[in-house]
Amino acid sequence: MLTLYHAPNSRSTRIVQLIHEMGVTDQVDIQKVSIPRQDGSGAVDTANPHPEGKVPCLMHDGAMIRESDAIMLYLTDHFGDTPLGRSIGAPGRGAYLSWLSWYGNVFEPLIVMQFCELSHPGLQATYRDLATANAQLEKALTTHAYLVDDQISAADILISSTYGWAPQLMPDIPAIRDWATRCLDRPATKAVAEQEKSAA
């Protein structure tokens, strides 16, 4: 059995949404844990094996998988028949891996810098800026309905989740807005979001 350590209304919510989207809720044990919150509430939960007390954290046969993009890749590879991943050798595999990694390596750092009002030439040289990131998204989405191809993938769920918790960051770019709406309006995504909202 795979075990996901999850704190409602956090970064791990998108992993729960992926699990529901894949239809494997009966094969992943979701353990709710607490985490420290920015408002000072919450605390590190000793039941959470993550060495930094963060979520998401996936355990499988004694192996720990951390970070959202790594967990999404692990789950879509483990459940290889899911259309949410792209298998080794599939035409979209390279794009799939690239978008998953782009989220953690580029997009989320840019979002955090935006929230923290950080600006430095070194940061811009490394990550560019949100305008550049949005241009990358728009370019992909003018070719396909989703980032990899015309079928939704875990990469879409991961990256579009940004606009679920921070809708004010949605750029005024029709291709991105329409794509995010398609992703966030999916039944599994909406159902999990509603469950967590009511539990807050």
C-alpha positions, 0 to 999 in steps of 0.5 A: 500500500502507498501512503500519502501524508497530507495536510488539507488546504496545502500543497498536498491537496493537488496530490489528493486531486491527482489520486482522485482523478486517477481513480486509485483512492482505494490503493493509496492510504491518505493520512492527514497530518498537521503542518506549521501554517503561515498564520502561526497555527498548526505544528510539525506532526510526529506522525509525518515521516517527512524530515522537514515536517512538510507535505506532501510525503509519499511512502511506498515499501519503506521508500520515501518520495518527496516534492510534488513533482516527484510524487506525481511522476512516481504515482503516474509511473506506478499506475502505468495505465493511467492517462494522466502520465506519459510512459517511457517511450511515449511521444509526450514523455519528454515534455511531461518530465520537463513541465513537471520539473519546470514547476518546481525549478522555475514556476514556484520560485517565481511565485514565491518571489512575487509574494515576498516582493523579492527582486535581484539580478541573480534571481532574474538571471536564474529564473527570469520572471513571471512574464517569461513564464507566462509566455512559455505557458501561452506558447504551449497552450496555443499548440495543444489543449493541455501542456503536453498534448491534447490530453490532460496530464499530472503536469497540468494538475500540478501547474494549474493548482497555482491558480486554485489557491492564488487566483489573483496571479492568473494572467490576462492571457486567454489561452492560460485562463481557459486552460486553468479553468478546464483543469480546475473545473474537473469533477475530481479537482472540484470535489476535493477542493470542496471537501477541504473547504468544508473541513477548514 
